[in-house]
Amino acid sequence: MQAHTVRITAGDHAVLTELAKSSGRSMSAVLSEAIKELHRTRLLRQTNEAYERLKQNRSAWGEEAQERRLWEITIPDGRE
């Protein structure tokens, strides 16, 4: 794995150190988890915001709902 250096504040380093100690994991593992969680949170927020904007456009929302109904018929296809 290629390593890179990132500058963080002393306060953030102290928090990262405590999180690593309390979880029994390395600081890089904790930092990786935090990055993934932030990415996931932002992606979900952006998705929710996009759906809210879509709902404001009645025509576009109707088309989306119709497409969802078409896809739902594929769900009970007898497969687990």
Secondary structure as UniProt FT lines:
FT   HELIX           10..23
FT   HELIX           27..56
FT   HELIX           58..72
FT   TURN            73..76
//
